[in-house]
Amino acid sequence: MDWFQEIDGYCERLSPAYWAEPINAVTNAAFLVAAFVMWRRVRGQGMPMAMLLVLILAAIGVGSYLFHTHAQVWAAMADVLPILLYILVYIFAINRDVWQMRVVPAALLTALFIPYAAATVPLFQFVPGLGGSAAYAPVPLLILIYAFLLRNRVPETARGLTIGALILIASITFRALDEPICGQIPLGTHFMWHILNAIMLGWMIEVYRRHLVRASQS
């Protein structure tokens, strides 16, 4: 693998220059803002898993910034790996603290996300217009599945998860539209993927935080 191979995957990028995607690069600050807001909300509350998610959220912003400036294979890895880590940590947190599973069963169920994604991504690739965004489509589906299963057990948490899934669906839509409407909107729409994702990921931490607070008061 050529770690320094150039990647031109977004409407805004017209050259391999560092600032070829200024809007896509700068809007990654939304992740850092969301991480700061959630750090303020979870610090000192004895929520180590929530704090870990906050740190990963900040890493997502940094990784995505590197990708939209350097636009090389190594930067793409710095972009996607924190996202995958966030997903796995969040699933584990829900399994352990919402479903109240023991650590090993929670971890084993979390690991099933990998074959689940491997099985569903090819199906989403048949959806017209979804393109490369099909890789992310299994995530809102999984969130909605969790929300449905939790609707009676913890209805407020289930509603929060549903809201997060809907925000993510909107975010994926903007990501998928970036290339098809490039001729009409040269700036593209990928920057909305950053803004909505930052809101969604911060919200998901808030949903988890609120659940822990309610559980401690019950």
C-alpha positions as CSV (number, residue, x, y, z in Angstrom):
1,M,0.0,0.0,0.0
2,D,1.2,3.5,-0.9
3,W,0.5,5.5,2.2
4,F,1.3,8.7,0.4
5,Q,-1.0,8.2,-2.6
6,E,-3.1,11.2,-3.3
7,I,-6.9,11.0,-2.8
8,D,-9.3,13.2,-4.7
9,G,-12.7,12.2,-3.4
10,Y,-14.6,15.5,-2.8
11,C,-16.2,18.2,-4.9
12,E,-14.3,21.0,-3.2
13,R,-10.8,19.6,-4.0
14,L,-9.5,20.7,-7.3
15,S,-5.7,20.1,-6.7
16,P,-3.4,18.3,-4.3
17,A,-2.6,21.5,-2.5
18,Y,-2.8,21.6,1.3
19,W,-5.6,24.1,1.3
20,A,-7.5,22.7,-1.7
21,E,-10.5,22.0,0.6
22,P,-10.6,25.0,2.9
23,I,-14.3,24.6,3.9
24,N,-14.1,20.9,4.4
25,A,-10.9,21.4,6.5
26,V,-12.2,24.3,8.7
27,T,-15.6,22.8,9.4
28,N,-13.8,20.0,11.3
29,A,-13.6,22.6,14.1
30,A,-17.2,21.6,14.8
31,F,-16.0,18.3,16.2
32,L,-13.7,20.1,18.6
33,V,-16.4,22.4,19.7
34,A,-18.8,19.5,20.3
35,A,-16.0,17.7,22.2
36,F,-15.4,20.8,24.4
37,V,-19.1,21.2,25.1
38,M,-19.5,17.6,26.1
39,W,-16.2,17.6,28.1
40,R,-17.8,20.4,30.2
41,R,-20.9,18.3,30.7
42,V,-19.3,15.0,31.7
43,R,-16.2,16.1,33.6
44,G,-16.3,15.3,37.3
45,Q,-19.4,13.1,37.1
46,G,-17.6,9.8,37.3
47,M,-18.4,8.8,33.7
48,P,-15.1,7.5,32.3
49,M,-16.7,5.9,29.2
50,A,-18.4,9.2,28.4
51,M,-15.1,11.0,28.8
52,L,-13.4,8.5,26.5
53,L,-16.0,9.2,23.9
54,V,-15.3,12.9,24.2
55,L,-11.6,12.3,23.6
56,I,-12.4,10.1,20.5
57,L,-14.8,12.8,19.3
58,A,-11.9,15.3,19.4
59,A,-9.7,12.8,17.6
60,I,-12.3,12.5,14.8
61,G,-12.0,16.2,14.2
62,V,-8.2,16.1,14.1
63,G,-8.2,13.0,11.8
64,S,-10.7,14.5,9.4
65,Y,-8.8,17.8,9.3
66,L,-5.6,15.9,8.3
67,F,-7.5,14.0,5.6
68,H,-9.0,17.2,4.1
69,T,-5.7,18.9,4.0
70,H,-3.1,16.2,3.2
71,A,-5.6,14.0,1.3
72,Q,-3.4,10.9,1.3
73,V,-3.9,7.3,2.3
74,W,-2.4,7.7,5.7
75,A,-4.6,10.7,6.4
76,A,-7.6,8.7,5.3
77,M,-6.8,6.1,7.9
78,A,-6.5,8.9,10.5
79,D,-9.9,10.0,9.4
80,V,-11.8,6.7,9.5
81,L,-10.2,4.8,12.4
82,P,-11.4,7.2,15.2
83,I,-14.9,7.0,13.7
84,L,-14.8,3.2,13.9
85,L,-13.4,3.4,17.5
86,Y,-16.2,5.8,18.5
87,I,-18.8,3.4,17.1
88,L,-17.4,0.4,19.0
89,V,-16.9,2.2,22.3
90,Y,-20.4,3.6,22.1
91,I,-22.0,0.2,21.4
92,F,-20.0,-1.3,24.3
93,A,-21.1,1.5,26.6
94,I,-24.8,1.0,25.7
95,N,-24.5,-2.8,26.0
96,R,-22.9,-2.5,29.4
97,D,-24.7,0.5,31.0
98,V,-28.1,0.5,29.3
99,W,-28.6,-3.2,28.7
100,Q,-26.7,-3.8,31.9
101,M,-24.6,-6.6,30.5
102,R,-21.5,-7.9,32.0
103,V,-18.2,-6.8,30.4
104,V,-17.5,-9.9,28.4
105,P,-21.0,-10.3,26.8
106,A,-21.1,-6.6,26.2
107,A,-17.7,-6.8,24.4
108,L,-18.7,-9.9,22.4
109,L,-21.9,-8.2,21.2
110,T,-19.9,-5.1,20.3
111,A,-17.6,-7.2,18.2
112,L,-20.5,-8.4,16.1
113,F,-20.7,-4.9,14.6
114,I,-17.8,-5.9,12.3
115,P,-19.7,-8.8,10.6
116,Y,-22.9,-6.8,10.8
117,A,-21.3,-4.0,8.8
118,A,-19.7,-6.4,6.4
119,A,-23.1,-8.0,5.7
120,T,-25.1,-4.8,5.3
121,V,-22.7,-2.4,3.5
122,P,-23.0,-4.4,0.2
123,L,-26.8,-4.2,0.5
124,F,-26.7,-0.4,1.0
125,Q,-24.5,-0.2,-2.1
126,F,-27.6,-1.1,-4.1
127,V,-29.3,2.1,-2.9
128,P,-29.2,4.6,-5.9
129,G,-27.1,7.7,-5.2
130,L,-25.6,6.5,-1.9
131,G,-22.2,5.6,-3.4
132,G,-19.3,5.6,-1.0
133,S,-21.6,6.7,1.8
134,A,-23.0,3.2,1.9
135,A,-20.1,2.4,4.3
136,Y,-21.8,4.5,7.0
137,A,-25.4,3.6,6.3
138,P,-25.4,0.5,8.7
139,V,-24.8,2.8,11.7
140,P,-28.1,4.7,11.8
141,L,-29.9,1.4,11.1
142,L,-28.2,-0.1,14.1
143,I,-29.1,2.9,16.3
144,L,-32.7,2.6,15.2
145,I,-32.7,-1.1,16.0
146,Y,-31.3,-0.4,19.5
147,A,-33.9,2.4,20.0
148,F,-36.7,0.1,19.0
149,L,-35.6,-2.7,21.3
150,L,-35.1,-0.2,24.2
151,R,-38.4,1.7,23.7
152,N,-40.1,0.0,26.7
153,R,-37.1,-0.5,28.9
154,V,-35.8,3.1,28.7
155,P,-38.1,5.2,26.5
156,E,-36.3,8.5,27.0
157,T,-32.9,7.0,26.0
158,A,-34.7,5.3,23.1
159,R,-36.0,8.6,21.9
160,G,-32.6,10.2,22.2
161,L,-31.1,7.4,20.1
162,T,-33.8,7.9,17.5
163,I,-33.0,11.6,17.3
164,G,-29.3,10.8,16.8
165,A,-30.1,8.3,14.0
166,L,-32.2,10.9,12.2
167,I,-29.5,13.5,12.4
168,L,-27.0,10.9,11.1
169,I,-29.3,10.0,8.2
170,A,-29.5,13.7,7.2
171,S,-25.7,13.9,7.5
172,I,-25.1,10.8,5.3
173,T,-27.5,12.4,2.7
174,F,-25.4,15.5,2.5
175,R,-22.3,13.3,2.2
176,A,-23.8,11.3,-0.6
177,L,-24.9,14.5,-2.5
178,D,-21.4,16.0,-2.6
179,E,-20.4,14.5,-5.9
180,P,-23.8,14.3,-7.8
181,I,-24.5,18.1,-7.3
182,C,-20.9,19.2,-7.7
183,G,-21.7,20.9,-11.0
184,Q,-24.4,23.0,-9.5
185,I,-22.7,23.6,-6.1
186,P,-18.9,23.7,-6.7
187,L,-18.3,24.0,-2.9
188,G,-20.0,20.6,-2.5
189,T,-22.0,19.5,0.5
190,H,-19.4,17.4,2.4
191,F,-18.9,20.2,5.0
192,M,-22.5,19.6,6.2
193,W,-21.4,16.0,6.9
194,H,-18.9,17.4,9.4
195,I,-21.3,19.9,11.0
196,L,-24.2,17.4,11.4
197,N,-21.9,14.6,12.5
198,A,-20.3,16.8,15.2
199,I,-23.8,17.6,16.4
200,M,-24.9,14.0,16.3
201,L,-21.8,12.5,18.0
202,G,-22.0,15.1,20.8
203,W,-25.7,14.4,21.1
204,M,-25.1,10.7,21.4
205,I,-22.7,11.3,24.3
206,E,-25.4,13.5,25.9
207,V,-28.0,10.7,25.5
208,Y,-25.6,8.3,27.3
209,R,-24.8,10.9,30.0
210,R,-28.5,11.5,30.7
211,H,-29.2,7.8,30.9
212,L,-26.4,7.4,33.5
213,V,-27.8,10.4,35.5
214,R,-31.3,8.9,35.4
215,A,-30.0,5.5,36.4
216,S,-28.1,6.9,39.4
217,Q,-31.2,8.7,40.6
218,S,-33.5,5.7,40.3
